[in-house]
Amino acid sequence: MFRRRTVYVLLCLLATVLVGTVVVLSSISYYLSIDFPAYITEEEVNLVLNDTQHAIPERVPRIIHQTWKSETLPAKWANVSQGCRDMMPDYEYKLWTDASAREFIAEHYDWFLDTFDGYTYPIQRADAIRYFVLHYYGGVYIDLDMGCLRRMDPLLVHSVILPRTIPVGVSNDLMFAEKGHPFMAQTIHNLMKFDYNWVLNYPTVMFSTGPMFLSAQYGAWTSAHPATPDKPGGEVRILPKSLYGKNAKPGEAPHSFFTHYYGSSWHADDAAFIGFLGKWGKVLMWIGLFVLVGGLIRMALAPSQKSRMPRIAGYEVHIPRWVQKNGRWYLDLGWFALPASGINTNPPSPIALPRESASDEEDVQLLPLYDSSRSASPAPSDYSGMDTPTHSGGSMLDRVRRAGNRVVDSMFGPEHPPSTPSRSRRRRLRQRGVLFFLPAFLTPEPHDLDDVPFTPLARSSSYARRRPDDVSSSSLPPEKQRYAADLARAGLMPPVDSHERAGSSPSEGSSSTVC
């Protein structure tokens, strides 16, 4: 029972994880989706390049912003940054250090200074300062690990440009913005609302100040500012992979404006795990789905264990019994079993009750249920409130047939022969609880019991298969003979004659424990 219940719980947890993952990823993909007209095309770039009359004005100032801890750039990035400045010498260059960034926030955006100082990771302050300087000055922000392949002049005609990233949303390692644009104002004012600690480094940075935060701002902006006929791409345009160059295969972006060296200096150990999920996430999802389907099929074809415990009038009855498995005896208490003492692989039965046939698993009830108000041969209607145990097994074909019957019953309802109308009533009974019968140990002194006629009801009991005259204290198991007098007074066996009573010891005759 425990094993089957554990499998059910694990399958439910696996299904919850799979469904939750699909729902979350689908919701994020839908919310952060980018309309095709928002992408900047090669034709638009060529149109600006061919505009010799300068009919299309530039909206973004010619300023390049970059950030680092100090004024001295690392050697591996210094040449990359210098290459962009050499290619576009007419662009103003601003390097924002940790000290100058805080001074800028304190001077121009003092309402944000407490949040700026309270960030846990330095990369959060580096992310935040780029939004503020673009709002205050306008221009182009470029990460230090990005090099320039072409002049950025054709891109300055758009109000705001954000690059497309994978798997969804936009990135903040490259941004174009005109001075004081409403999108940048929305972004800087929502930084305080998204300032949450997600325990780990990677999700905290990504969702508070990083690309996922900026992607959420883009989704909110496009929802509130839909495209118009004169601007089908909207105010905020998206730089595609063909012009952005990041995550592009060789030859996939021949006209890209930028090259990428993938620094990721802020990544911690948890970023490797996130990268693993990004690479193998779909494979893990398919494996989980295969395990879930296989487990459901296995549970459907497996024989039911629920039928081992009978039900009477809506109550599930648990009666202790001796069960032999793999050559050893166990006391089955319903929810768990206690092993018998000893290590003999083929011990005799703890209670030597006769049995009709031997099998790998034999159930022997310690004490059958009796009902003195009914006859020894109950009618079929007597079982209307009782679910009799059935043993399922057989070949694989039988299991498939039973599984098919369960599916048909669940779809069209169960069908029962007209001769057994009590089954429909039995299925309508609601489970009310559990009746748990245990042997009586260390009972007080015997009480007077009224004589009850010997009318055993349980057919499966060994006592029910005997005639009353054949049942005597000598036919009982050795451990039951000491209770013969009590069983006789309770009407569970014929009265013990004087000869048998004299053969028992006084101490044994004084016991009143009923098992």
VOVEXDREN-391034 format. One record per residue (C-alpha): residue in one letter; x, y, z. Coordinates in steps of 0.1 Angstrom, whole numbers, padded with zeros to 4 digits, always signed. Layout:
AXYZ;...
//
This chain:
M+0000+0000+0000;F+0028+0024+0009;R+0046+0017-0023;R+0016+0023-0044;R+0007+0055-0025;T+0043+0067-0029;V+0042+0061-0066;Y+0009+0081-0068;V+0024+0110-0049;L+0056+0111-0070;L+0036+0110-0103;C+0013+0138-0090;L+0044+0159-0082;L+0060+0152-0116;A+0027+0161-0133;T+0025+0193-0113;V+0061+0203-0122;L+0056+0196-0159;V+0023+0214-0161;G+0036+0243-0140;T+0067+0247-0162;V+0047+0246-0194;V+0022+0272-0181;V+0049+0295-0168;L+0071+0294-0199;S+0041+0297-0222;S+0029+0328-0202;I+0063+0344-0203;S+0067+0337-0240;Y+0033+0351-0248;Y+0038+0383-0227;L+0073+0389-0239;S+0066+0382-0276;I+0077+0407-0301;D+0056+0417-0331;F+0073+0412-0364;P+0069+0449-0375;A+0089+0460-0345;Y+0121+0445-0360;I+0145+0468-0379;T+0151+0455-0414;E+0180+0457-0437;E+0158+0478-0461;E+0153+0505-0434;V+0191+0506-0428;N+0198+0509-0465;L+0172+0536-0468;V+0190+0558-0442;L+0224+0551-0458;N+0210+0563-0492;D+0195+0594-0477;T+0221+0619-0489;Q+0198+0649-0483;H+0195+0640-0446;A+0157+0640-0448;I+0155+0616-0419;P+0166+0633-0387;E+0187+0616-0361;R+0169+0612-0327;V+0196+0596-0306;P+0226+0618-0296;R+0260+0607-0307;I+0272+0597-0272;I+0287+0563-0262;H+0282+0552-0225;Q+0301+0524-0208;T+0305+0513-0172;W+0334+0499-0151;K+0346+0498-0115;S+0373+0524-0121;E+0389+0546-0148;T+0413+0518-0158;L+0397+0493-0181;P+0408+0456-0180;A+0434+0448-0207;K+0412+0423-0225;W+0384+0449-0230;A+0404+0481-0234;N+0412+0474-0270;V+0376+0465-0278;S+0363+0497-0264;Q+0391+0517-0281;G+0381+0502-0314;C+0346+0516-0312;R+0359+0550-0304;D+0384+0549-0332;M+0357+0539-0357;M+0335+0568-0346;P+0357+0596-0333;D+0328+0621-0337;Y+0309+0603-0309;E+0313+0616-0273;Y+0325+0590-0249;K+0315+0587-0212;L+0328+0560-0189;W+0308+0556-0157;T+0327+0543-0127;D+0312+0532-0093;A+0321+0565-0078;S+0309+0587-0106;A+0277+0567-0110;R+0267+0573-0073;E+0275+0610-0076;F+0253+0612-0107;I+0224+0595-0089;A+0228+0617-0058;E+0228+0648-0079;H+0201+0642-0105;Y+0179+0614-0091;D+0183+0616-0053;W+0149+0599-0048;F+0166+0566-0060;L+0198+0569-0040;D+0186+0547-0011;T+0176+0519-0035;F+0208+0524-0055;D+0229+0520-0023;G+0208+0491-0011;Y+0214+0468-0040;T+0230+0435-0030;Y+0252+0429-0061;P+0274+0455-0078;I+0261+0444-0112;Q+0226+0457-0102;R+0241+0493-0098;A+0259+0489-0131;D+0225+0479-0147;A+0206+0508-0131;I+0230+0536-0140;R+0228+0528-0177;Y+0190+0535-0176;F+0194+0568-0158;V+0222+0581-0181;L+0202+0572-0212;H+0172+0590-0198;Y+0192+0621-0188;Y+0217+0624-0217;G+0204+0600-0244;G+0228+0582-0266;V+0241+0546-0270;Y+0250+0522-0242;I+0275+0494-0251;D+0289+0467-0228;L+0326+0464-0227;D+0326+0429-0242;M+0310+0442-0274;G+0330+0454-0304;C+0319+0476-0333;L+0319+0464-0369;R+0301+0492-0386;R+0292+0528-0378;M+0260+0532-0359;D+0247+0562-0378;P+0218+0544-0396;L+0204+0534-0363;L+0203+0568-0347;V+0170+0577-0366;H+0149+0556-0342;S+0138+0569-0308;V+0146+0537-0288;I+0163+0505-0299;L+0166+0473-0278;P+0183+0441-0290;R+0165+0408-0293;T+0179+0380-0271;I+0173+0343-0265;P+0152+0326-0255;V+0127+0354-0250;G+0126+0392-0245;V+0153+0418-0250;S+0188+0425-0236;N+0203+0455-0219;D+0239+0451-0231;L+0231+0474-0260;M+0205+0502-0259;F+0198+0533-0280;A+0176+0561-0266;E+0168+0597-0272;K+0171+0621-0244;G+0141+0620-0219;H+0121+0594-0238;P+0090+0582-0220;F+0101+0546-0222;M+0132+0553-0203;A+0112+0573-0178;Q+0089+0543-0173;T+0120+0521-0169;I+0137+0541-0142;H+0106+0546-0121;N+0098+0509-0121;L+0132+0499-0107;M+0120+0503-0072;K+0089+0482-0078;F+0110+0453-0091;D+0136+0455-0063;Y+0132+0419-0048;N+0157+0394-0036;W+0152+0360-0053;V+0178+0343-0030;L+0202+0333-0058;N+0224+0357-0077;Y+0213+0351-0112;P+0175+0354-0108;T+0178+0384-0085;V+0199+0403-0110;M+0179+0392-0140;F+0145+0402-0126;S+0154+0433-0106;T+0176+0452-0130;G+0187+0429-0158;P+0173+0417-0192;M+0141+0402-0177;F+0133+0434-0160;L+0138+0454-0192;S+0118+0428-0211;A+0089+0433-0187;Q+0092+0470-0193;Y+0090+0465-0230;G+0059+0443-0227;A+0042+0469-0205;W+0051+0497-0229;T+0038+0478-0260;S+0006+0470-0242;A-0001+0506-0233;H+0013+0521-0266;P+0001+0500-0295;A+0015+0506-0330;T-0001+0532-0352;P-0005+0534-0390;D+0022+0560-0393;K+0045+0540-0370;P+0037+0503-0375;G+0068+0492-0356;G+0060+0514-0326;E+0082+0539-0308;V+0105+0512-0294;R+0122+0492-0322;I+0140+0458-0319;L+0174+0450-0334;P+0173+0415-0349;K+0200+0389-0347;S+0211+0396-0383;L+0220+0432-0372;Y+0228+0425-0336;G+0251+0395-0341;K+0248+0379-0307;N+0242+0341-0306;A+0245+0341-0344;K+0262+0312-0362;P+0291+0319-0386;G+0277+0335-0418;E+0243+0340-0402;A+0247+0378-0396;P+0270+0392-0423;H+0257+0427-0419;S+0258+0429-0381;F+0269+0462-0365;F+0285+0445-0335;T+0307+0415-0325;H+0304+0398-0291;Y+0331+0383-0268;Y+0307+0371-0241;G+0324+0383-0209;S+0296+0376-0184;S+0319+0388-0156;W+0290+0390-0131;H+0279+0354-0134;A+0281+0332-0102;D+0280+0295-0098;D+0242+0294-0102;A+0245+0307-0137;A+0261+0274-0148;F+0230+0256-0136;I+0207+0280-0154;G+0227+0275-0185;F+0224+0238-0182;L+0186+0241-0179;G+0186+0264-0209;K+0205+0238-0230;W+0189+0206-0218;G+0156+0218-0205;K+0135+0205-0234;V+0152+0171-0231;L+0144+0169-0194;M+0108+0178-0201;W+0105+0150-0226;I+0121+0125-0202;G+0097+0137-0175;L+0067+0133-0198;F+0078+0098-0208;V+0082+0088-0171;L+0048+0102-0163;V+0030+0084-0191;G+0048+0052-0184;G+0040+0054-0147;L+0003+0060-0154;I+0001+0031-0177;R+0019+0009-0152;M-0005+0019-0124;A-0035+0013-0147;L-0023-0022-0156;A-0011-0032-0121;P-0035-0053-0100;S-0055-0034-0075;Q-0045-0037-0038;K-0075-0020-0025;S-0097-0050-0026;R-0078-0068+0001;M-0096-0050+0028;P-0134-0055+0030;R-0159-0027+0036;I-0190-0030+0058;A-0217-0003+0056;G-0192+0022+0043;Y-0164+0014+0068;E-0132-0001+0057;V-0124-0031+0079;H-0088-0039+0089;I-0084-0072+0106;P-0049-0084+0117;R-0038-0115+0098;W-0008-0136+0093;V+0007-0134+0058;Q+0034-0156+0045;K+0057-0139+0019;N+0089-0154+0006;G+0089-0181+0032;R+0085-0158+0062;W+0055-0149+0083;Y+0043-0113+0088;L+0015-0099+0109;D-0004-0077+0085;L-0021-0048+0103;G-0035-0031+0072;W-0012-0001+0068;F+0020-0020+0078;A+0032-0055+0086;L+0053-0067+0115;P+0078-0096+0108;A+0076-0127+0129;S+0107-0135+0151;G+0132-0160+0137;I+0152-0163+0106;N+0139-0197+0093;T+0131-0193+0056;N+0102-0218+0059;P+0088-0216+0094;P+0055-0232+0104;S+0024-0209+0106;P+0023-0189+0138;I-0013-0201+0141;A-0018-0235+0127;L-0051-0230+0110;P-0060-0254+0082;R-0060-0240+0047;E-0074-0252+0015;S-0045-0244-0008;A-0010-0230-0006;S+0002-0200-0025;D+0030-0174-0025;E+0009-0152-0002;E-0015-0167+0022;D-0039-0147+0044;V-0051-0162+0077;Q-0074-0142+0098;L-0067-0143+0135;L-0104-0138+0144;P-0132-0138+0119;L-0162-0115+0121;Y-0194-0131+0133;D-0229-0119+0134;S-0253-0139+0156;S-0283-0122+0141;R-0279-0139+0107;S-0280-0174+0094;A-0249-0195+0086;S-0256-0192+0049;P-0262-0155+0041;A-0282-0145+0011;P-0266-0124-0017;S-0285-0093-0004;D-0266-0096+0029;Y-0235-0084+0011;S-0251-0051-0002;G-0231-0030+0022;M-0199-0051+0021;D-0172-0051-0005;T-0157-0086-0006;P-0121-0088-0014;T-0111-0100-0049;H-0077-0112-0060;S-0066-0099-0093;G-0038-0114-0114;G-0035-0135-0145;S-0017-0129-0177;M-0009-0096-0194;L-0040-0101-0217;D-0062-0102-0186;R-0046-0070-0172;V-0051-0052-0205;R-0088-0064-0205;R-0093-0051-0170;A-0077-0018-0179;G-0100-0014-0209;N-0130-0022-0187;R-0120+0005-0163;V-0117+0031-0191;V-0152+0021-0205;D-0167+0022-0170;S-0153+0057-0164;M-0166+0070-0197;F-0201+0053-0199;G-0207+0042-0164;P-0204+0007-0149;E-0227-0020-0161;H-0238-0048-0137;P-0259-0079-0143;P-0295-0076-0134;S-0291-0105-0109;T-0270-0085-0086;P-0288-0052-0080;S-0270-0047-0047;R-0238-0037-0065;S-0252-0003-0075;R-0262+0003-0040;R-0228-0007-0028;R-0211+0018-0051;R-0232+0046-0038;L-0221+0040-0002;R-0197+0067+0010;Q-0167+0057+0030;R-0173+0066+0066;G-0140+0056+0082;V-0120+0026+0092;L-0128-0002+0116;F-0095-0016+0130;F-0097-0048+0149;L-0067-0057+0171;P-0061-0087+0195;A-0069-0080+0231;F-0038-0081+0253;L-0035-0077+0291;T-0073-0075+0296;P-0087-0072+0331;E-0105-0100+0350;P-0130-0120+0330;H-0166-0107+0327;D-0197-0127+0324;L-0207-0132+0288;D-0241-0141+0276;D-0244-0173+0257;V-0246-0167+0220;P-0255-0194+0195;F-0227-0206+0174;T-0235-0191+0139;P-0203-0182+0121;L-0208-0160+0091;A-0174-0155+0076;R-0170-0181+0048;S-0133-0176+0046;S-0128-0187+0082;S-0115-0222+0089;Y-0142-0224+0117;A-0169-0219+0091;R-0159-0249+0072;R-0163-0273+0102;R-0193-0287+0118;P-0199-0275+0153;D-0194-0310+0168;D-0159-0312+0152;V-0147-0280+0169;S-0130-0287+0202;S-0102-0272+0222;S-0078-0299+0209;S-0084-0288+0173;L-0074-0252+0181;P-0038-0240+0176;P-0016-0244+0207;E-0016-0207+0215;K-0055-0207+0213;Q-0062-0237+0235;R-0058-0216+0267;Y-0087-0195+0256;A-0111-0224+0249;A-0133-0216+0279;D-0137-0179+0269;L-0144-0189+0233;A-0171-0213+0245;R-0188-0187+0266;A-0188-0163+0237;G-0205-0188+0215;L-0176-0191+0191;M-0172-0229+0197;P-0191-0257+0215;P-0188-0258+0253;V-0157-0275+0266;D-0164-0308+0283;S-0151-0316+0318;H-0124-0339+0305;E-0109-0312+0283;R-0114-0286+0310;A-0095-0308+0335;G-0066-0311+0311;S-0059-0274+0311;S-0039-0257+0338;P-0056-0234+0362;S-0036-0205+0350;E-0047-0211+0315;G-0083-0214+0323;S-0084-0181+0341;S-0074-0160+0311;S-0100-0139+0294;T-0081-0125+0265;V-0101-0129+0232;C-0080-0129+0200;
//
